[in-house]
Amino acid sequence: MAKGKFVTPQLDININKGDDTFFQVNITGEDGQPVDITGCLFKCKVKESATSSNTIFEGKTTIIDASKGIIEIHFLNADGSKINIDGENFSELTQYTYDIIMKDKNGYITRIANGYVFVSPSVTWEEGI
């Protein structure tokens, strides 16, 4: 029997320039049940476009609950300096693209999520706290 094709879920994210941003991803199988991700590695990159060779920044990945297939991505506030913003006010968002890949314990690589990162400009961030 032929194996069904995995469709990567699209998850768009809105962030504010200079904020620490955290979000979780629940990894499930085709049957909707959590995938045990014990021994898996993850990587998340943000780029201007999918074909761009330059990475704007990487999200820090942490396994929250391996048996339930939950990971957390952290976009660090310090990476805000690497983001070029086109907008002059908070409603003018700049769009980037990202994905998250997983390398399982057998060495197989799968893209588990992708989408757009929409960044809102900040007034106070440039000055810091």
Secondary structure, 3 states (H helix, E strand, C coil): CCCCCCCCCECCEEEECCCCEEEEEECECCCCCECCCCCCEEEEEEECCCCCCCEEEEEEEEEEEHHHCEEEEEECHHHHHHCCCCCCCCCCCEEEEEEEEEECCCCCEEEEEEEEEEEECCCCCCCCC
